[in-house]
Amino acid sequence: MNFEEIITGVKLIPLSSLAKLKEITSEKNYHKGDFLFKEGKINNNIYFIGQGIARAFVHHEHREVTFWFAREGDPLLSIQSYVNNLPGYENIELLEDCILFQLKKDDLEKLYNEDIHLANWGRKLADKSFVDTEKRLISRQFKSSVERYHELLKSQPALFKRVQLKLIASYLGMTQVTLSRIRAMR
């Protein structure tokens, strides 16, 4: 996806506002296996994925627990760092070579103060992120592992071709063996 598609996918904005946003954006290329964010560090940047896929995970009881995946068009940021300027709790690892669009928080906040269209765009981006987080939380709390698997398979079928099964199993809150059994029942 190109930068314009990503931005207008969140909310349509005037071309003049889009031009201002482009001025503060830099395109970055990263490699599979790179860490964009590491737990315990402050990173105030926000990125959008033009190409590639990433995951966020935490270390828990000597294992990695994946709690979200991001793909083309999705934002990448450490909420704790971005909002509170505190060290983040998560690691964000790139699972493929990626093209990312980087925006620095200070530059973006300045534009929010100068341009109501961009301020409303930022609010809409936050709203979408809240809804996505709530959906993941509800799924994790109230659905069985089989239901979570089928929901993910229906909503993001390409994920199963792009991401290792052990990471998908972690995201779904199950072992890789359990995931293999569920997949065999289809």
MOWO-V51805 format. One record per residue. N is the residue number from 1. RES is the residue in one small letter. OMEGA is omega in whole degrees, 0 to 359 (999 if undefined). NEAR is the number of other ideal C-beta (glycine too) atoms within 8 Angstrom. Layout:
((N & RES & OMEGA & NEAR) (N & RES & OMEGA & NEAR))
//
This chain:
((1 & m & 176 & 9) (2 & n & 186 & 6) (3 & f & 181 & 11) (4 & e & 179 & 7) (5 & e & 180 & 9) (6 & i & 183 & 13) (7 & i & 182 & 12) (8 & t & 173 & 10) (9 & g & 176 & 7) (10 & v & 181 & 9) (11 & k & 176 & 8) (12 & l & 177 & 3) (13 & i & 178 & 12) (14 & p & 180 & 6) (15 & l & 179 & 5) (16 & s & 178 & 6) (17 & s & 177 & 12) (18 & l & 179 & 12) (19 & a & 178 & 8) (20 & k & 180 & 12) (21 & l & 178 & 13) (22 & k & 182 & 8) (23 & e & 183 & 6) (24 & i & 183 & 10) (25 & t & 174 & 10) (26 & s & 179 & 5) (27 & e & 182 & 10) (28 & k & 175 & 9) (29 & n & 180 & 8) (30 & y & 182 & 10) (31 & h & 173 & 8) (32 & k & 179 & 8) (33 & g & 177 & 5) (34 & d & 175 & 9) (35 & f & 179 & 8) (36 & l & 178 & 12) (37 & f & 175 & 15) (38 & k & 180 & 7) (39 & e & 179 & 11) (40 & g & 180 & 5) (41 & k & 175 & 9) (42 & i & 175 & 9) (43 & n & 184 & 11) (44 & n & 180 & 9) (45 & n & 170 & 9) (46 & i & 180 & 11) (47 & y & 171 & 13) (48 & f & 182 & 14) (49 & i & 173 & 17) (50 & g & 178 & 14) (51 & q & 176 & 9) (52 & g & 182 & 15) (53 & i & 182 & 15) (54 & a & 175 & 15) (55 & r & 172 & 14) (56 & a & 179 & 13) (57 & f & 174 & 12) (58 & v & 173 & 11) (59 & h & 180 & 9) (60 & h & 178 & 6) (61 & e & 175 & 3) (62 & h & 176 & 3) (63 & r & 177 & 7) (64 & e & 178 & 9) (65 & v & 179 & 9) (66 & t & 180 & 12) (67 & f & 166 & 9) (68 & w & 173 & 8) (69 & f & 175 & 13) (70 & a & 180 & 11) (71 & r & 185 & 13) (72 & e & 179 & 9) (73 & g & 184 & 9) (74 & d & 174 & 8) (75 & p & 173 & 9) (76 & l & 176 & 13) (77 & l & 172 & 11) (78 & s & 184 & 12) (79 & i & 181 & 7) (80 & q & 179 & 11) (81 & s & 186 & 16) (82 & y & 185 & 11) (83 & v & 188 & 6) (84 & n & 182 & 6) (85 & n & 179 & 6) (86 & l & 177 & 7) (87 & p & 179 & 9) (88 & g & 180 & 15) (89 & y & 187 & 7) (90 & e & 170 & 12) (91 & n & 175 & 12) (92 & i & 184 & 12) (93 & e & 177 & 11) (94 & l & 184 & 16) (95 & l & 175 & 13) (96 & e & 168 & 9) (97 & d & 187 & 9) (98 & c & 166 & 16) (99 & i & 183 & 10) (100 & l & 174 & 15) (101 & f & 186 & 13) (102 & q & 172 & 11) (103 & l & 178 & 13) (104 & k & 185 & 9) (105 & k & 183 & 10) (106 & d & 178 & 7) (107 & d & 181 & 9) (108 & l & 179 & 12) (109 & e & 178 & 8) (110 & k & 178 & 8) (111 & l & 177 & 12) (112 & y & 180 & 10) (113 & n & 183 & 6) (114 & e & 190 & 7) (115 & d & 182 & 9) (116 & i & 180 & 5) (117 & h & 178 & 9) (118 & l & 176 & 14) (119 & a & 178 & 10) (120 & n & 175 & 10) (121 & w & 179 & 13) (122 & g & 177 & 10) (123 & r & 179 & 8) (124 & k & 176 & 10) (125 & l & 178 & 11) (126 & a & 179 & 8) (127 & d & 180 & 8) (128 & k & 179 & 9) (129 & s & 178 & 9) (130 & f & 181 & 8) (131 & v & 179 & 8) (132 & d & 179 & 8) (133 & t & 179 & 8) (134 & e & 178 & 8) (135 & k & 179 & 8) (136 & r & 181 & 10) (137 & l & 180 & 8) (138 & i & 179 & 9) (139 & s & 182 & 11) (140 & r & 185 & 9) (141 & q & 193 & 6) (142 & f & 181 & 5) (143 & k & 178 & 9) (144 & s & 179 & 5) (145 & s & 178 & 10) (146 & v & 178 & 8) (147 & e & 179 & 9) (148 & r & 178 & 13) (149 & y & 182 & 12) (150 & h & 177 & 8) (151 & e & 179 & 10) (152 & l & 179 & 12) (153 & l & 180 & 9) (154 & k & 186 & 6) (155 & s & 183 & 6) (156 & q & 184 & 9) (157 & p & 181 & 8) (158 & a & 179 & 7) (159 & l & 183 & 12) (160 & f & 177 & 10) (161 & k & 187 & 5) (162 & r & 188 & 9) (163 & v & 178 & 11) (164 & q & 181 & 6) (165 & l & 180 & 10) (166 & k & 178 & 7) (167 & l & 176 & 11) (168 & i & 178 & 14) (169 & a & 179 & 12) (170 & s & 178 & 12) (171 & y & 181 & 12) (172 & l & 178 & 11) (173 & g & 181 & 7) (174 & m & 175 & 9) (175 & t & 178 & 6) (176 & q & 178 & 9) (177 & v & 179 & 6) (178 & t & 178 & 10) (179 & l & 179 & 14) (180 & s & 178 & 9) (181 & r & 180 & 8) (182 & i & 180 & 11) (183 & r & 180 & 8) (184 & a & 182 & 6) (185 & m & 184 & 6) (186 & r & 999 & 3))
//
